[in-house]
């Protein structure tokens, strides 16, 4: 009596490879989404700190700031940022509206992309 053959048929092997391929594709997609989400949260956090710092610098000045707009590039963390400060008049002459927009330079690009904007009101001391 002959022993029955052991092992997998070609169909079984192909189905196993299909299942493995589907699982690997789904895992790669989840990993990619995780990395993208991490980078976005990191950028928003650093940009938020830069905007807070800029508004606090203005608050610490001895006099009420004049109406103006300026932009400065800063290195913060391992990235280069552009911090744009707009100081605007309000209906109250002893108060200013301050908007700070923070944008990050990407490697290989000359123009930064906006990441975070923060607004505050500053009054005379």
N, CA, C and O atoms as CSV, one atom per row, in Angstrom:
chain,resi,resn,atom,element,x,y,z
A,1,UNK,N,N,0.834,-1.164,0.000
A,1,UNK,CA,C,0.000,0.000,0.000
A,1,UNK,C,C,0.888,1.240,0.000
A,1,UNK,O,O,1.809,1.351,0.810
A,2,UNK,N,N,0.612,2.158,-0.900
A,2,UNK,CA,C,1.407,3.369,-1.041
A,2,UNK,C,C,0.969,4.406,-0.019
A,2,UNK,O,O,-0.213,4.543,0.296
A,3,UNK,N,N,1.953,5.130,0.486
A,3,UNK,CA,C,1.631,6.207,1.433
A,3,UNK,C,C,1.065,7.396,0.665
A,3,UNK,O,O,1.522,7.707,-0.435
A,4,UNK,N,N,0.060,8.064,1.252
A,4,UNK,CA,C,-0.452,9.255,0.570
A,4,UNK,C,C,0.598,10.377,0.609
A,4,UNK,O,O,1.358,10.490,1.570
A,5,UNK,N,N,0.630,11.187,-0.424
A,5,UNK,CA,C,1.602,12.280,-0.505
A,5,UNK,C,C,1.291,13.332,0.553
A,5,UNK,O,O,0.133,13.654,0.819
A,6,UNK,N,N,2.360,13.857,1.147
A,6,UNK,CA,C,2.185,14.905,2.158
A,6,UNK,C,C,2.669,16.223,1.581
A,6,UNK,O,O,3.504,16.249,0.677
A,7,UNK,N,N,2.126,17.335,2.121
A,7,UNK,CA,C,2.535,18.661,1.666
A,7,UNK,C,C,1.339,19.447,1.171
A,7,UNK,O,O,0.197,18.994,1.244
A,8,UNK,N,N,1.622,20.614,0.676
A,8,UNK,CA,C,0.560,21.507,0.219
A,8,UNK,C,C,0.435,21.433,-1.300
A,8,UNK,O,O,1.415,21.231,-2.018
A,9,UNK,N,N,-0.774,21.600,-1.754
A,9,UNK,CA,C,-0.981,21.671,-3.192
A,9,UNK,C,C,-0.640,23.081,-3.658
A,9,UNK,O,O,-0.488,23.989,-2.841
A,10,UNK,N,N,-0.522,23.262,-4.948
A,10,UNK,CA,C,-0.208,24.568,-5.507
A,10,UNK,C,C,-1.292,25.586,-5.163
A,10,UNK,O,O,-0.984,26.742,-4.870
A,11,UNK,N,N,-2.530,25.179,-5.195
A,11,UNK,CA,C,-3.645,26.082,-4.860
A,11,UNK,C,C,-3.528,26.542,-3.412
A,11,UNK,O,O,-3.713,27.727,-3.135
A,12,UNK,N,N,-3.231,25.655,-2.497
A,12,UNK,CA,C,-3.096,26.021,-1.086
A,12,UNK,C,C,-1.945,27.005,-0.879
A,12,UNK,O,O,-2.073,27.948,-0.098
A,13,UNK,N,N,-0.847,26.802,-1.556
A,13,UNK,CA,C,0.292,27.710,-1.452
A,13,UNK,C,C,-0.076,29.084,-2.004
A,13,UNK,O,O,0.273,30.102,-1.407
A,14,UNK,N,N,-0.775,29.123,-3.134
A,14,UNK,CA,C,-1.160,30.409,-3.718
A,14,UNK,C,C,-2.142,31.161,-2.820
A,14,UNK,O,O,-2.045,32.383,-2.705
A,15,UNK,N,N,-3.069,30.474,-2.190
A,15,UNK,CA,C,-4.013,31.119,-1.271
A,15,UNK,C,C,-3.266,31.657,-0.052
A,15,UNK,O,O,-3.555,32.758,0.418
A,16,UNK,N,N,-2.313,30.887,0.458
A,16,UNK,CA,C,-1.521,31.354,1.604
A,16,UNK,C,C,-0.730,32.609,1.230
A,16,UNK,O,O,-0.667,33.549,2.023
A,17,UNK,N,N,-0.124,32.644,0.036
A,17,UNK,CA,C,0.610,33.830,-0.407
A,17,UNK,C,C,-0.321,35.032,-0.582
A,17,UNK,O,O,0.061,36.159,-0.266
A,18,UNK,N,N,-1.529,34.802,-1.079
A,18,UNK,CA,C,-2.501,35.882,-1.234
A,18,UNK,C,C,-2.871,36.468,0.124
A,18,UNK,O,O,-2.898,37.688,0.286
A,19,UNK,N,N,-3.151,35.620,1.087
A,19,UNK,CA,C,-3.499,36.092,2.443
A,19,UNK,C,C,-2.317,36.858,3.044
A,19,UNK,O,O,-2.510,37.932,3.615
A,20,UNK,N,N,-1.117,36.330,2.927
A,20,UNK,CA,C,0.067,37.026,3.455
A,20,UNK,C,C,0.248,38.377,2.773
A,20,UNK,O,O,0.569,39.362,3.438
A,21,UNK,N,N,0.048,38.439,1.466
A,21,UNK,CA,C,0.184,39.702,0.731
A,21,UNK,C,C,-0.824,40.740,1.190
A,21,UNK,O,O,-0.488,41.915,1.337
A,22,UNK,N,N,-2.056,40.312,1.417
A,22,UNK,CA,C,-3.083,41.243,1.904
A,22,UNK,C,C,-2.743,41.776,3.296
A,22,UNK,O,O,-2.904,42.966,3.567
A,23,UNK,N,N,-2.281,40.908,4.157
A,23,UNK,CA,C,-1.903,41.329,5.516
A,23,UNK,C,C,-0.703,42.273,5.464
A,23,UNK,O,O,-0.686,43.277,6.176
A,24,UNK,N,N,0.285,41.978,4.650
A,24,UNK,CA,C,1.472,42.838,4.535
A,24,UNK,C,C,1.101,44.210,3.981
A,24,UNK,O,O,1.617,45.224,4.450
A,25,UNK,N,N,0.209,44.253,2.986
A,25,UNK,CA,C,-0.227,45.529,2.416
A,25,UNK,C,C,-0.962,46.365,3.458
A,25,UNK,O,O,-0.715,47.564,3.578
A,26,UNK,N,N,-1.859,45.743,4.208
A,26,UNK,CA,C,-2.602,46.464,5.249
A,26,UNK,C,C,-1.659,46.972,6.332
A,26,UNK,O,O,-1.817,48.093,6.815
A,27,UNK,N,N,-0.688,46.164,6.713
A,27,UNK,CA,C,0.280,46.587,7.736
A,27,UNK,C,C,1.115,47.769,7.263
A,27,UNK,O,O,1.371,48.694,8.034
A,28,UNK,N,N,1.540,47.749,6.010
A,28,UNK,CA,C,2.330,48.855,5.464
A,28,UNK,C,C,1.508,50.139,5.442
A,28,UNK,O,O,2.036,51.210,5.741
A,29,UNK,N,N,0.235,50.053,5.097
A,29,UNK,CA,C,-0.641,51.230,5.065
A,29,UNK,C,C,-0.825,51.814,6.464
A,29,UNK,O,O,-0.768,53.032,6.635
A,30,UNK,N,N,-1.040,50.981,7.444
A,30,UNK,CA,C,-1.193,51.455,8.830
A,30,UNK,C,C,0.102,52.108,9.307
A,30,UNK,O,O,0.062,53.153,9.956
A,31,UNK,N,N,1.225,51.516,8.998
A,31,UNK,CA,C,2.516,52.101,9.380
A,31,UNK,C,C,2.738,53.456,8.728
A,31,UNK,O,O,3.230,54.382,9.373
A,32,UNK,N,N,2.386,53.579,7.474
A,32,UNK,CA,C,2.530,54.848,6.765
A,32,UNK,C,C,1.639,55.921,7.373
A,32,UNK,O,O,2.077,57.059,7.542
A,33,UNK,N,N,0.407,55.583,7.701
A,33,UNK,CA,C,-0.504,56.539,8.337
A,33,UNK,C,C,0.015,56.959,9.705
A,33,UNK,O,O,-0.117,58.124,10.082
A,34,UNK,N,N,0.598,56.037,10.446
A,34,UNK,CA,C,1.148,56.358,11.761
A,34,UNK,C,C,2.290,57.369,11.635
A,34,UNK,O,O,2.354,58.332,12.398
A,35,UNK,N,N,3.180,57.152,10.682
A,35,UNK,CA,C,4.320,58.056,10.493
A,35,UNK,C,C,3.840,59.442,10.072
A,35,UNK,O,O,4.340,60.446,10.578
A,36,UNK,N,N,2.877,59.509,9.152
A,36,UNK,CA,C,2.336,60.790,8.706
A,36,UNK,C,C,1.673,61.525,9.861
A,36,UNK,O,O,1.855,62.733,10.013
A,37,UNK,N,N,0.912,60.813,10.671
A,37,UNK,CA,C,0.248,61.416,11.822
A,37,UNK,C,C,1.271,61.924,12.836
A,37,UNK,O,O,1.108,63.014,13.384
A,38,UNK,N,N,2.308,61.154,13.086
A,38,UNK,CA,C,3.360,61.567,14.020
A,38,UNK,C,C,4.031,62.858,13.544
A,38,UNK,O,O,4.245,63.777,14.334
A,39,UNK,N,N,4.361,62.923,12.253
A,39,UNK,CA,C,5.028,64.116,11.713
A,39,UNK,C,C,4.136,65.341,11.810
A,39,UNK,O,O,4.617,66.431,12.123
A,40,UNK,N,N,2.846,65.182,11.548
A,40,UNK,CA,C,1.916,66.306,11.629
A,40,UNK,C,C,1.797,66.807,13.071
A,40,UNK,O,O,1.818,68.015,13.307
A,41,UNK,N,N,1.676,65.905,14.019
A,41,UNK,CA,C,1.569,66.293,15.431
A,41,UNK,C,C,2.864,66.950,15.905
A,41,UNK,O,O,2.822,67.939,16.636
A,42,UNK,N,N,4.010,66.410,15.497
A,42,UNK,CA,C,5.299,67.004,15.865
A,42,UNK,C,C,5.409,68.431,15.343
A,42,UNK,O,O,5.794,69.336,16.083
A,43,UNK,N,N,5.071,68.636,14.071
A,43,UNK,CA,C,5.145,69.969,13.473
A,43,UNK,C,C,4.190,70.940,14.154
A,43,UNK,O,O,4.562,72.081,14.428
A,44,UNK,N,N,2.953,70.499,14.433
A,44,UNK,CA,C,1.985,71.380,15.106
A,44,UNK,C,C,2.463,71.747,16.507
A,44,UNK,O,O,2.285,72.887,16.938
A,45,UNK,N,N,3.057,70.817,17.211
A,45,UNK,CA,C,3.543,71.096,18.561
A,45,UNK,C,C,4.684,72.111,18.533
A,45,UNK,O,O,4.657,73.092,19.276
A,46,UNK,N,N,5.675,71.884,17.691
A,46,UNK,CA,C,6.806,72.813,17.615
A,46,UNK,C,C,6.356,74.190,17.131
A,46,UNK,O,O,6.818,75.207,17.647
A,47,UNK,N,N,5.460,74.231,16.145
A,47,UNK,CA,C,4.959,75.509,15.634
A,47,UNK,C,C,4.160,76.239,16.706
A,47,UNK,O,O,4.242,77.463,16.812
A,48,UNK,N,N,3.395,75.508,17.493
A,48,UNK,CA,C,2.647,76.117,18.592
A,48,UNK,C,C,3.566,76.744,19.623
A,48,UNK,O,O,3.288,77.830,20.131
A,49,UNK,N,N,4.661,76.063,19.932
A,49,UNK,CA,C,5.625,76.622,20.890
A,49,UNK,C,C,6.272,77.887,20.336
A,49,UNK,O,O,6.452,78.866,21.060
A,50,UNK,N,N,6.621,77.865,19.052
A,50,UNK,CA,C,7.215,79.054,18.436
A,50,UNK,C,C,6.245,80.238,18.470
A,50,UNK,O,O,6.649,81.359,18.781
A,51,UNK,N,N,4.978,79.999,18.153
A,51,UNK,CA,C,3.981,81.068,18.160
A,51,UNK,C,C,3.774,81.606,19.577
A,51,UNK,O,O,3.709,82.819,19.772
A,52,UNK,N,N,3.670,80.714,20.567
A,52,UNK,CA,C,3.537,81.141,21.965
A,52,UNK,C,C,4.732,81.985,22.393
A,52,UNK,O,O,4.569,83.024,23.032
A,53,UNK,N,N,5.925,81.537,22.040
A,53,UNK,CA,C,7.136,82.281,22.405
A,53,UNK,C,C,7.127,83.674,21.806
A,53,UNK,O,O,7.488,84.643,22.475
A,54,UNK,N,N,6.713,83.784,20.539
A,54,UNK,CA,C,6.712,85.102,19.881
A,54,UNK,C,C,5.709,86.044,20.535
A,54,UNK,O,O,6.019,87.216,20.749
A,55,UNK,N,N,4.522,85.561,20.854
A,55,UNK,CA,C,3.517,86.408,21.507
A,55,UNK,C,C,4.000,86.821,22.891
A,55,UNK,O,O,3.788,87.962,23.302
A,56,UNK,N,N,4.638,85.922,23.607
A,56,UNK,CA,C,5.155,86.273,24.932
A,56,UNK,C,C,6.300,87.273,24.847
A,56,UNK,O,O,6.440,88.116,25.733
A,57,UNK,N,N,7.121,87.201,23.807
A,57,UNK,CA,C,8.166,88.211,23.604
A,57,UNK,C,C,7.540,89.595,23.455
A,57,UNK,O,O,8.025,90.570,24.029
A,58,UNK,N,N,6.467,89.671,22.683
A,58,UNK,CA,C,5.794,90.960,22.477
A,58,UNK,C,C,5.153,91.444,23.779
A,58,UNK,O,O,5.204,92.634,24.089
A,59,UNK,N,N,4.555,90.532,24.536
A,59,UNK,CA,C,3.940,90.902,25.816
A,59,UNK,C,C,4.971,91.449,26.805
A,59,UNK,O,O,4.648,92.297,27.638
A,60,UNK,N,N,6.197,90.967,26.712
A,60,UNK,CA,C,7.235,91.392,27.655
A,60,UNK,C,C,7.877,92.725,27.288
A,60,UNK,O,O,8.647,93.274,28.076
A,61,UNK,N,N,7.572,93.253,26.102
A,61,UNK,CA,C,8.118,94.559,25.737
A,61,UNK,C,C,7.548,95.627,26.661
A,61,UNK,O,O,6.427,95.505,27.156
A,62,UNK,N,N,8.326,96.661,26.883
A,62,UNK,CA,C,7.926,97.699,27.832
A,62,UNK,C,C,6.811,98.596,27.315
A,62,UNK,O,O,6.049,99.147,28.110
A,63,UNK,N,N,6.701,98.753,26.000
A,63,UNK,CA,C,5.671,99.634,25.448
A,63,UNK,C,C,4.782,98.855,24.484
A,63,UNK,O,O,5.118,97.762,24.029
A,64,UNK,N,N,3.633,99.467,24.192
A,64,UNK,CA,C,2.691,98.875,23.253
A,64,UNK,C,C,3.330,98.835,21.859
A,64,UNK,O,O,3.840,99.856,21.397
A,65,UNK,N,N,3.315,97.680,21.178
A,65,UNK,CA,C,3.968,97.605,19.866
A,65,UNK,C,C,3.220,98.418,18.816
A,65,UNK,O,O,2.001,98.575,18.882
A,66,UNK,N,N,3.964,98.923,17.859
A,66,UNK,CA,C,3.364,99.655,16.748
A,66,UNK,C,C,2.762,98.701,15.738
A,66,UNK,O,O,3.076,97.511,15.733
A,67,UNK,N,N,1.910,99.214,14.895
A,67,UNK,CA,C,1.271,98.399,13.864
A,67,UNK,C,C,2.326,98.054,12.817
A,67,UNK,O,O,2.977,98.933,12.252
A,68,UNK,N,N,2.479,96.758,12.572
A,68,UNK,CA,C,3.539,96.326,11.654
A,68,UNK,C,C,3.309,94.877,11.226
A,68,UNK,O,O,2.409,94.190,11.710
A,69,UNK,N,N,4.158,94.448,10.301
A,69,UNK,CA,C,4.184,93.045,9.877
A,69,UNK,C,C,5.623,92.706,9.548
A,69,UNK,O,O,6.282,93.436,8.808
A,70,UNK,N,N,6.118,91.600,10.094
A,70,UNK,CA,C,7.474,91.171,9.757
A,70,UNK,C,C,7.557,89.653,9.786
A,70,UNK,O,O,6.717,88.973,10.374
A,71,UNK,N,N,8.582,89.148,9.141
A,71,UNK,CA,C,8.810,87.704,9.099
A,71,UNK,C,C,10.281,87.443,9.367
A,71,UNK,O,O,11.155,88.129,8.837
A,72,UNK,N,N,10.540,86.449,10.190
A,72,UNK,CA,C,11.917,86.049,10.499
A,72,UNK,C,C,12.032,84.541,10.384
A,72,UNK,O,O,11.107,83.804,10.727
A,73,UNK,N,N,13.180,84.094,9.895
A,73,UNK,CA,C,13.460,82.666,9.839
A,73,UNK,C,C,14.181,82.263,11.115
A,73,UNK,O,O,15.050,82.982,11.609
A,74,UNK,N,N,13.802,81.085,11.647
A,74,UNK,CA,C,14.406,80.579,12.878
A,74,UNK,C,C,14.702,79.099,12.728
A,74,UNK,O,O,13.982,78.365,12.051
A,75,UNK,N,N,15.778,78.680,13.375
A,75,UNK,CA,C,16.045,77.255,13.506
A,75,UNK,C,C,15.505,76.838,14.861
A,75,UNK,O,O,15.866,77.410,15.889
A,76,UNK,N,N,14.635,75.834,14.854
A,76,UNK,CA,C,14.037,75.352,16.101
A,76,UNK,C,C,13.876,73.854,15.966
A,76,UNK,O,O,13.307,73.369,14.988
A,77,UNK,N,N,14.374,73.121,16.944
A,77,UNK,CA,C,14.431,71.678,16.780
A,77,UNK,C,C,15.441,71.392,15.689
A,77,UNK,O,O,16.516,71.991,15.650
A,78,UNK,N,N,15.099,70.496,14.826
A,78,UNK,CA,C,15.999,70.177,13.705
A,78,UNK,C,C,15.490,70.777,12.399
A,78,UNK,O,O,15.911,70.367,11.318
A,79,UNK,N,N,14.577,71.757,12.499
A,79,UNK,CA,C,13.942,72.308,11.306
A,79,UNK,C,C,14.147,73.813,11.210
A,79,UNK,O,O,14.519,74.467,12.183
A,80,UNK,N,N,13.900,74.343,10.033
A,80,UNK,CA,C,13.942,75.788,9.774
A,80,UNK,C,C,12.502,76.258,9.614
A,80,UNK,O,O,11.712,75.651,8.891
A,81,UNK,N,N,12.171,77.362,10.307
A,81,UNK,CA,C,10.806,77.870,10.338
A,81,UNK,C,C,10.778,79.330,9.913
A,81,UNK,O,O,11.775,80.039,10.051
A,82,UNK,N,N,9.655,79.777,9.403
A,82,UNK,CA,C,9.412,81.195,9.161
A,82,UNK,C,C,8.292,81.612,10.116
A,82,UNK,O,O,7.199,81.045,10.098
A,83,UNK,N,N,8.587,82.619,10.953
A,83,UNK,CA,C,7.624,83.135,11.917
A,83,UNK,C,C,7.213,84.528,11.434
A,83,UNK,O,O,8.027,85.452,11.418
A,84,UNK,N,N,5.951,84.668,11.045
A,84,UNK,CA,C,5.418,85.938,10.552
A,84,UNK,C,C,4.528,86.545,11.629
A,84,UNK,O,O,3.589,85.907,12.105
A,85,UNK,N,N,4.831,87.778,12.006
A,85,UNK,CA,C,4.089,88.476,13.054
A,85,UNK,C,C,3.366,89.668,12.438
A,85,UNK,O,O,3.979,90.510,11.782
A,86,UNK,N,N,2.052,89.728,12.658
A,86,UNK,CA,C,1.238,90.859,12.201
A,86,UNK,C,C,0.654,91.529,13.445
A,86,UNK,O,O,-0.039,90.892,14.238
A,87,UNK,N,N,0.941,92.815,13.604
A,87,UNK,CA,C,0.379,93.577,14.709
A,87,UNK,C,C,-0.597,94.572,14.105
A,87,UNK,O,O,-0.224,95.410,13.284
A,88,UNK,N,N,-1.872,94.467,14.531
A,88,UNK,CA,C,-2.934,95.272,13.935
A,88,UNK,C,C,-3.623,96.137,14.994
A,88,UNK,O,O,-3.649,95.802,16.178
A,89,UNK,N,N,-4.168,97.241,14.535
A,89,UNK,CA,C,-4.911,98.134,15.421
A,89,UNK,C,C,-6.264,97.516,15.755
A,89,UNK,O,O,-6.765,96.660,15.026
A,90,UNK,N,N,-6.841,97.954,16.855
A,90,UNK,CA,C,-8.197,97.556,17.236
A,90,UNK,C,C,-9.009,98.819,17.466
A,90,UNK,O,O,-8.482,99.927,17.372
A,91,UNK,N,N,-10.282,98.656,17.765
A,91,UNK,CA,C,-11.142,99.803,18.058
A,91,UNK,C,C,-10.675,100.514,19.324
A,91,UNK,O,O,-10.918,101.710,19.489
A,92,UNK,N,N,-10.020,99.799,20.200
A,92,UNK,CA,C,-9.466,100.367,21.439
A,92,UNK,C,C,-8.032,100.816,21.149
A,92,UNK,O,O,-7.195,99.981,20.806
A,93,UNK,N,N,-7.723,102.122,21.279
A,93,UNK,CA,C,-6.390,102.608,20.911
A,93,UNK,C,C,-5.248,102.039,21.763
A,93,UNK,O,O,-4.102,102.023,21.315
A,94,UNK,N,N,-5.538,101.583,22.956
A,94,UNK,CA,C,-4.500,101.040,23.841
A,94,UNK,C,C,-4.425,99.517,23.779
A,94,UNK,O,O,-3.952,98.873,24.716
A,95,UNK,N,N,-4.895,98.946,22.671
A,95,UNK,CA,C,-4.884,97.490,22.524
A,95,UNK,C,C,-4.509,97.132,21.091
A,95,UNK,O,O,-4.873,97.844,20.155
A,96,UNK,N,N,-3.780,96.027,20.918
A,96,UNK,CA,C,-3.376,95.547,19.603
A,96,UNK,C,C,-3.780,94.074,19.447
A,96,UNK,O,O,-3.792,93.301,20.405
A,97,UNK,N,N,-4.106,93.724,18.207
A,97,UNK,CA,C,-4.323,92.311,17.869
A,97,UNK,C,C,-3.031,91.809,17.247
A,97,UNK,O,O,-2.491,92.437,16.336
A,98,UNK,N,N,-2.537,90.685,17.736
A,98,UNK,CA,C,-1.293,90.096,17.235
A,98,UNK,C,C,-1.623,88.725,16.640
A,98,UNK,O,O,-2.227,87.876,17.295
A,99,UNK,N,N,-1.219,88.534,15.407
A,99,UNK,CA,C,-1.345,87.229,14.751
A,99,UNK,C,C,0.049,86.726,14.416
A,99,UNK,O,O,0.858,87.440,13.823
A,100,UNK,N,N,0.312,85.501,14.800
A,100,UNK,CA,C,1.600,84.879,14.503
A,100,UNK,C,C,1.328,83.630,13.668
A,100,UNK,O,O,0.610,82.723,14.088
A,101,UNK,N,N,1.919,83.610,12.478
A,101,UNK,CA,C,1.809,82.435,11.619
A,101,UNK,C,C,3.175,81.770,11.546
A,101,UNK,O,O,4.189,82.421,11.292
A,102,UNK,N,N,3.182,80.470,11.771
A,102,UNK,CA,C,4.431,79.707,11.736
A,102,UNK,C,C,4.365,78.728,10.562
A,102,UNK,O,O,3.412,77.960,10.427
A,103,UNK,N,N,5.393,78.773,9.722
A,103,UNK,CA,C,5.477,77.891,8.556
A,103,UNK,C,C,6.816,77.158,8.596
A,103,UNK,O,O,7.814,77.702,9.071
A,104,UNK,N,N,6.835,75.924,8.096
A,104,UNK,CA,C,8.061,75.122,8.121
A,104,UNK,C,C,8.606,74.943,6.717
A,104,UNK,O,O,7.867,74.671,5.770
A,105,UNK,N,N,9.917,75.100,6.607
A,105,UNK,CA,C,10.591,74.824,5.332
A,105,UNK,C,C,10.776,73.321,5.196
A,105,UNK,O,O,11.196,72.649,6.138
A,106,UNK,N,N,10.461,72.801,4.023
A,106,UNK,CA,C,10.736,71.400,3.736
A,106,UNK,C,C,12.039,71.308,2.981
A,106,UNK,O,O,12.424,72.228,2.259
A,107,UNK,N,N,12.703,70.203,3.153
A,107,UNK,CA,C,13.977,69.994,2.481
A,107,UNK,C,C,13.781,70.030,0.971
A,107,UNK,O,O,12.909,69.350,0.430
A,108,UNK,N,N,14.599,70.829,0.301
A,108,UNK,CA,C,14.532,70.911,-1.142
A,108,UNK,C,C,13.541,71.929,-1.676
A,108,UNK,O,O,13.424,72.090,-2.891
A,109,UNK,N,N,12.820,72.622,-0.795
A,109,UNK,CA,C,11.855,73.633,-1.240
A,109,UNK,C,C,12.239,74.985,-0.667
A,109,UNK,O,O,12.725,75.079,0.460
A,110,UNK,N,N,12.017,76.030,-1.452
A,110,UNK,CA,C,12.397,77.367,-0.997
A,110,UNK,C,C,11.263,78.078,-0.265
A,110,UNK,O,O,11.507,79.032,0.473
A,111,UNK,N,N,10.028,77.622,-0.462
A,111,UNK,CA,C,8.886,78.278,0.166
A,111,UNK,C,C,8.344,77.380,1.294
A,111,UNK,O,O,8.102,76.192,1.082
A,112,UNK,N,N,8.155,77.960,2.498
A,112,UNK,CA,C,7.647,77.142,3.599
A,112,UNK,C,C,6.135,76.919,3.486
A,112,UNK,O,O,5.435,77.682,2.820
A,113,UNK,N,N,5.639,75.864,4.145
A,113,UNK,CA,C,4.199,75.628,4.169
A,113,UNK,C,C,3.670,75.953,5.559
A,113,UNK,O,O,4.319,75.632,6.555
A,114,UNK,N,N,2.476,76.599,5.644
A,114,UNK,CA,C,1.946,77.014,6.944
A,114,UNK,C,C,1.569,75.813,7.807
A,114,UNK,O,O,1.006,74.829,7.327
A,115,UNK,N,N,1.896,75.922,9.095
A,115,UNK,CA,C,1.613,74.841,10.029
A,115,UNK,C,C,0.647,75.287,11.114
A,115,UNK,O,O,-0.263,74.543,11.479
A,116,UNK,N,N,0.837,76.506,11.638
A,116,UNK,CA,C,0.048,76.936,12.799
A,116,UNK,C,C,-0.115,78.452,12.802
A,116,UNK,O,O,0.801,79.182,12.423
A,117,UNK,N,N,-1.282,78.921,13.231
A,117,UNK,CA,C,-1.531,80.344,13.402
A,117,UNK,C,C,-2.114,80.566,14.796
A,117,UNK,O,O,-2.974,79.811,15.251
A,118,UNK,N,N,-1.636,81.606,15.458
A,118,UNK,CA,C,-2.109,81.928,16.805
A,118,UNK,C,C,-2.362,83.428,16.874
A,118,UNK,O,O,-1.561,84.224,16.384
A,119,UNK,N,N,-3.486,83.809,17.486
A,119,UNK,CA,C,-3.827,85.237,17.637
A,119,UNK,C,C,-3.992,85.556,19.111
A,119,UNK,O,O,-4.401,84.709,19.906
A,120,UNK,N,N,-3.666,86.800,19.462
A,120,UNK,CA,C,-3.802,87.262,20.841
A,120,UNK,C,C,-4.048,88.768,20.832
A,120,UNK,O,O,-3.798,89.446,19.835
A,121,UNK,N,N,-4.544,89.278,21.960
A,121,UNK,CA,C,-4.723,90.713,22.136
A,121,UNK,C,C,-3.787,91.162,23.238
A,121,UNK,O,O,-3.668,90.525,24.285
A,122,UNK,N,N,-3.119,92.288,22.973
A,122,UNK,CA,C,-2.146,92.837,23.929
A,122,UNK,C,C,-2.541,94.272,24.221
A,122,UNK,O,O,-2.783,95.063,23.310
A,123,UNK,N,N,-2.604,94.599,25.512
A,123,UNK,CA,C,-2.959,95.948,25.920
A,123,UNK,C,C,-1.790,96.673,26.519
A,123,UNK,O,O,-0.776,96.074,26.875
A,124,UNK,N,N,-1.951,98.005,26.627
A,124,UNK,CA,C,-0.906,98.825,27.242
A,124,UNK,C,C,-0.807,98.480,28.719
A,124,UNK,O,O,-1.796,98.124,29.360
A,125,UNK,N,N,0.406,98.592,29.244
A,125,UNK,CA,C,0.626,98.235,30.660
A,125,UNK,C,C,0.361,99.403,31.562
A,125,UNK,O,O,0.495,99.286,32.780
